[in-house]
Amino acid sequence: MARAVPERDAACAIAQAAAVVGDWWSLLLVREAARGRYRFDELQSELGISRKVLAERLNHLVDSGVLDKVPYQEAPVRHEYRLSATGRALLPVLVSLQDWADRWLLGDGTLTASADEHSAEAHRVHELPGTRLSRLTLPAHTGGERDPVDPEAAATVLFCYPATGRPSPLPEGWNDIPGTVGCTLENRLFRDAYGEFTAAGVAVHGVSTQRPDEQRAFAAAEEIPFPLLSDMDARLSAALRLPTFRAGQALRLKRAVLVVDRERTVRHAQFPVTDIPHAVGTALTEAAKVSG
């Protein structure tokens, strides 16, 4: 059960946060809710947690305002446990924990925007085909929020990239981080092949953690015809446990390319991406297979 915060730490925000999500099961429940697992039985099955402990942790997270208990069935009444606004605000923290562990516990401490093909990060991405992306929206450079999966397309290509240097300057030492170079090139290559993607019934969405206004300025300068989506709140990163790295005091997505079908199932995943032109061509080939 959750621990009470001692009086001596009553004003300590770290202690208060630890009292809510410092427990192993509580953090994993936030992780699973971000991935789209909302119901008691699927949470119990996925985590291998006892029903008694699961009920206790869910009640604690509901009482703490992290989860909303939402009925989805009557007679008998059954509930889903969905992230509240408070819970969604934890997603950058969750992804930061993942990023720290990928680098310092599962990796050798090297700062990189790429990964070894046999790394834990690569394993997670390679396991994505067959995974269904939960319902979510991201801010778009065109304004408003947009579903990463285009419901009108037979398939959607999501290409994730670290950051472009326009309009804001990139952090000092950016080009020295393996895997960062090539974001503008990647956007241009998808732009130049956009007609082929649309002819195949495939939508293209670029995703970075840059702000929508930064993406808007870049899209205007480069005449990007497809939406650029901002994962600045780590919604997509948390939903798919995408690899990230930290540079310039901000989380950045490592370069990856996904093909998702209309039913929101990931059908193809490329990571690490070391040959950008080849990755664009492969995305077109694999997405065209999905669109039939």
C-alpha positions as CSV (number, residue, x, y, z in Angstrom):
1,M,0.0,0.0,0.0
2,A,1.0,3.6,-0.4
3,R,3.1,5.1,2.4
4,A,2.1,8.1,4.3
5,V,4.4,11.1,4.0
6,P,6.2,11.8,7.3
7,E,5.5,15.3,8.7
8,R,9.2,16.2,8.2
9,D,8.7,15.8,4.4
10,A,5.2,17.3,4.2
11,A,6.5,20.2,2.1
12,C,8.8,18.0,-0.1
13,A,7.3,17.6,-3.5
14,I,9.5,14.6,-4.2
15,A,8.3,12.8,-1.2
16,Q,4.7,13.7,-2.0
17,A,5.1,12.3,-5.6
18,A,6.8,9.2,-4.3
19,A,3.9,8.5,-2.0
20,V,1.6,8.5,-5.1
21,V,3.6,6.7,-7.7
22,G,6.8,5.5,-5.9
23,D,5.5,2.0,-5.7
24,W,6.6,-0.6,-8.3
25,W,3.0,-1.6,-9.2
26,S,1.7,2.0,-9.3
27,L,4.3,3.0,-11.9
28,L,3.6,0.0,-14.0
29,L,-0.1,0.7,-13.9
30,V,0.5,4.2,-15.2
31,R,2.7,2.6,-17.9
32,E,-0.1,0.2,-18.9
33,A,-2.8,2.9,-18.9
34,A,-0.6,4.9,-21.3
35,R,-0.4,1.9,-23.6
36,G,-4.2,1.6,-23.7
37,R,-4.8,-1.2,-21.1
38,Y,-7.6,0.1,-19.0
39,R,-9.6,-2.9,-17.7
40,F,-9.0,-4.9,-14.5
41,D,-8.6,-8.3,-16.1
42,E,-6.2,-7.2,-18.9
43,L,-4.1,-5.3,-16.3
44,Q,-4.0,-8.4,-14.1
45,S,-3.1,-10.6,-17.0
46,E,-0.4,-8.3,-18.4
47,L,1.3,-7.6,-15.0
48,G,0.9,-11.0,-13.3
49,I,-0.2,-9.1,-10.2
50,S,-2.6,-10.6,-7.6
51,R,-6.2,-9.3,-7.8
52,K,-6.0,-8.1,-4.2
53,V,-2.9,-6.0,-4.8
54,L,-4.2,-4.7,-8.1
55,A,-7.5,-3.6,-6.6
56,E,-5.5,-1.8,-3.8
57,R,-3.2,0.0,-6.3
58,L,-6.0,1.0,-8.6
59,N,-8.1,2.4,-5.7
60,H,-5.0,4.3,-4.5
61,L,-4.4,5.9,-8.0
62,V,-8.0,6.8,-8.3
63,D,-8.0,8.4,-4.9
64,S,-4.8,10.3,-5.8
65,G,-6.4,11.6,-8.9
66,V,-4.0,9.8,-11.3
67,L,-6.7,7.5,-12.8
68,D,-10.3,8.1,-13.5
69,K,-12.7,5.2,-12.9
70,V,-15.0,5.1,-15.9
71,P,-18.0,2.7,-16.3
72,Y,-18.0,0.8,-19.6
73,Q,-20.7,-1.8,-18.9
74,E,-24.0,-2.1,-17.0
75,A,-25.6,-5.1,-15.3
76,P,-23.1,-5.8,-13.8
77,V,-21.3,-2.5,-13.7
78,R,-17.7,-2.7,-14.8
79,H,-15.1,0.0,-14.9
80,E,-12.1,1.1,-16.9
81,Y,-9.2,2.9,-15.4
82,R,-8.0,5.7,-17.6
83,L,-5.4,8.4,-17.1
84,S,-6.7,11.7,-15.8
85,A,-5.2,15.0,-16.7
86,T,-3.0,14.5,-13.6
87,G,-2.0,11.1,-14.8
88,R,-1.2,12.3,-18.3
89,A,1.1,14.9,-16.8
90,L,3.1,12.0,-15.5
91,L,4.0,10.7,-19.0
92,P,7.1,12.8,-19.5
93,V,8.3,11.6,-16.1
94,L,7.6,8.0,-17.1
95,V,9.5,8.4,-20.4
96,S,12.3,10.1,-18.6
97,L,12.6,7.1,-16.3
98,Q,12.7,4.8,-19.4
99,D,15.3,7.0,-21.0
100,W,17.5,7.0,-17.9
101,A,17.3,3.2,-17.6
102,D,18.0,2.7,-21.3
103,R,21.1,4.7,-21.1
104,W,22.5,4.0,-17.6
105,L,21.1,0.5,-16.7
106,L,20.5,-1.3,-20.0
107,G,23.2,0.7,-21.9
108,D,26.8,1.8,-21.2
109,G,25.9,5.4,-20.4
110,T,26.7,6.8,-23.9
111,L,24.5,9.7,-25.1
112,T,23.2,8.6,-28.5
113,A,20.2,9.3,-30.8
114,S,20.6,5.8,-32.2
115,A,21.1,2.3,-30.7
116,D,22.7,-1.0,-31.2
117,E,20.6,-3.5,-33.1
118,H,20.7,-5.8,-30.1
119,S,19.9,-3.2,-27.5
120,A,16.9,-3.3,-25.3
121,E,15.5,-0.3,-27.2
122,A,15.8,-2.1,-30.5
123,H,14.1,-5.1,-29.0
124,R,11.1,-3.1,-27.8
125,V,10.7,-1.4,-31.2
126,H,11.1,-4.8,-33.1
127,E,8.3,-6.2,-30.8
128,L,5.9,-3.5,-31.8
129,P,4.4,-5.2,-35.0
130,G,1.1,-6.6,-33.8
131,T,0.7,-3.9,-31.1
132,R,-2.4,-1.8,-31.3
133,L,-1.9,2.0,-30.7
134,S,-4.2,3.4,-28.1
135,R,-6.5,6.3,-29.0
136,L,-4.7,9.6,-28.6
137,T,-4.2,12.9,-30.3
138,L,-1.1,15.1,-30.8
139,P,-0.8,18.8,-31.5
140,A,-0.3,19.3,-35.3
141,H,1.7,22.1,-37.0
142,T,-1.5,22.8,-39.0
143,G,-3.4,23.7,-35.8
144,G,-5.4,21.7,-33.3
145,E,-5.0,18.1,-32.3
146,R,-4.7,15.2,-34.7
147,D,-4.8,11.4,-34.5
148,P,-1.4,10.0,-35.4
149,V,-3.3,7.4,-37.4
150,D,-5.1,8.8,-40.5
151,P,-8.6,7.1,-40.5
152,E,-9.0,7.8,-44.2
153,A,-5.8,6.0,-45.2
154,A,-5.3,2.3,-45.5
155,A,-1.9,2.8,-43.8
156,T,-0.1,5.6,-42.0
157,V,3.7,6.0,-41.9
158,L,4.9,7.6,-38.7
159,F,8.5,8.7,-38.9
160,C,10.0,9.9,-35.7
161,Y,13.0,12.2,-35.7
162,P,15.0,14.1,-33.1
163,A,14.7,17.7,-34.2
164,T,15.3,20.1,-37.1
165,G,17.6,23.1,-36.8
166,R,15.0,25.5,-38.2
167,P,13.7,27.8,-36.8
168,S,15.4,27.3,-33.5
169,P,19.1,26.6,-33.2
170,L,20.0,23.1,-32.1
171,P,21.7,22.5,-28.7
172,E,25.5,22.9,-28.5
173,G,27.2,19.7,-29.5
174,W,24.2,18.3,-31.3
175,N,26.1,17.1,-34.3
176,D,28.5,15.2,-32.0
177,I,25.6,13.0,-30.8
178,P,25.4,9.8,-33.0
179,G,22.2,9.6,-34.9
180,T,21.1,13.3,-34.7
181,V,22.1,14.4,-38.2
182,G,19.6,14.0,-41.0
183,C,16.3,15.3,-39.8
184,T,15.9,17.9,-42.5
185,L,17.0,15.4,-45.1
186,E,14.5,12.8,-43.9
187,N,11.6,15.3,-44.1
188,R,12.7,16.3,-47.6
189,L,12.9,12.7,-48.7
190,F,9.4,12.0,-47.4
191,R,8.2,15.2,-49.0
192,D,9.7,14.3,-52.4
193,A,8.1,10.8,-52.3
194,Y,4.8,12.1,-50.9
195,G,3.1,11.7,-54.2
196,E,4.0,8.0,-54.3
197,F,2.7,7.5,-50.8
198,T,-0.6,9.2,-51.5
199,A,-1.0,7.2,-54.8
200,A,-0.6,4.0,-52.7
201,G,-3.3,5.2,-50.3
202,V,-0.8,5.8,-47.5
203,A,-0.7,8.8,-45.2
204,V,2.6,10.3,-43.9
205,H,3.0,11.9,-40.5
206,G,6.3,13.3,-39.1
207,V,6.7,13.2,-35.3
208,S,9.2,15.1,-33.1
209,T,9.1,16.6,-29.6
210,Q,9.5,20.1,-31.0
211,R,6.7,22.6,-30.3
212,P,4.0,23.0,-33.0
213,D,5.1,26.6,-33.7
214,E,8.6,25.3,-34.4
215,Q,7.3,22.6,-36.7
216,R,5.0,25.1,-38.4
217,A,8.0,27.4,-39.3
218,F,10.0,24.4,-40.6
219,A,7.1,23.1,-42.6
220,A,6.6,26.5,-44.3
221,A,10.2,26.9,-45.1
222,E,10.5,23.4,-46.5
223,E,7.1,23.1,-48.1
224,I,6.2,20.0,-46.1
225,P,2.9,18.7,-47.5
226,F,2.1,16.3,-44.6
227,P,1.3,17.0,-40.9
228,L,4.1,17.3,-38.4
229,L,2.9,16.2,-35.0
230,S,4.3,17.3,-31.7
231,D,5.0,14.6,-29.0
232,M,6.1,17.3,-26.5
233,D,3.9,15.8,-23.8
234,A,5.2,12.2,-24.5
235,R,1.8,10.7,-25.3
236,L,3.0,8.7,-28.3
237,S,6.4,7.9,-26.7
238,A,4.7,6.5,-23.6
239,A,2.0,4.6,-25.6
240,L,4.6,2.7,-27.7
241,R,7.6,3.0,-25.3
242,L,9.6,4.7,-28.1
243,P,13.3,5.2,-27.6
244,T,14.4,8.7,-26.6
245,F,17.5,10.7,-25.6
246,R,18.0,13.9,-23.7
247,A,19.7,16.9,-25.3
248,G,19.4,20.6,-24.7
249,Q,17.4,19.8,-21.5
250,A,14.6,18.2,-23.5
251,L,13.6,14.7,-24.4
252,R,14.0,13.9,-28.1
253,L,12.7,11.0,-30.1
254,K,15.3,8.7,-31.6
255,R,14.9,8.1,-35.3
256,A,12.3,5.4,-36.0
257,V,9.8,4.6,-38.7
258,L,6.5,2.8,-38.1
259,V,3.7,1.6,-40.5
260,V,0.3,1.5,-38.8
261,D,-2.9,0.2,-40.4
262,R,-6.3,1.7,-40.3
263,E,-7.2,-0.5,-37.3
264,R,-4.3,1.1,-35.4
265,T,-2.1,-2.0,-35.4
266,V,1.6,-1.5,-36.0
267,R,2.5,-3.6,-39.1
268,H,6.2,-2.7,-39.6
269,A,8.9,-1.0,-37.5
270,Q,12.4,0.2,-38.4
271,F,14.9,1.0,-35.7
272,P,17.7,1.9,-35.6
273,V,17.6,4.0,-38.8
274,T,21.1,4.4,-40.1
275,D,20.4,4.7,-43.8
276,I,17.6,7.4,-44.2
277,P,17.0,7.1,-48.0
278,H,16.7,3.3,-47.6
279,A,14.3,3.7,-44.6
280,V,12.0,6.0,-46.7
281,G,12.0,3.5,-49.5
282,T,11.3,0.6,-47.2
283,A,8.5,2.6,-45.5
284,L,6.8,3.0,-48.9
285,T,7.2,-0.7,-49.8
286,E,5.9,-1.9,-46.5
287,A,3.0,0.6,-46.3
288,A,1.9,-0.3,-49.9
289,K,1.7,-3.9,-48.8
290,V,-0.7,-3.0,-46.0
291,S,-2.8,-0.8,-48.3
292,G,-3.1,-3.7,-50.7
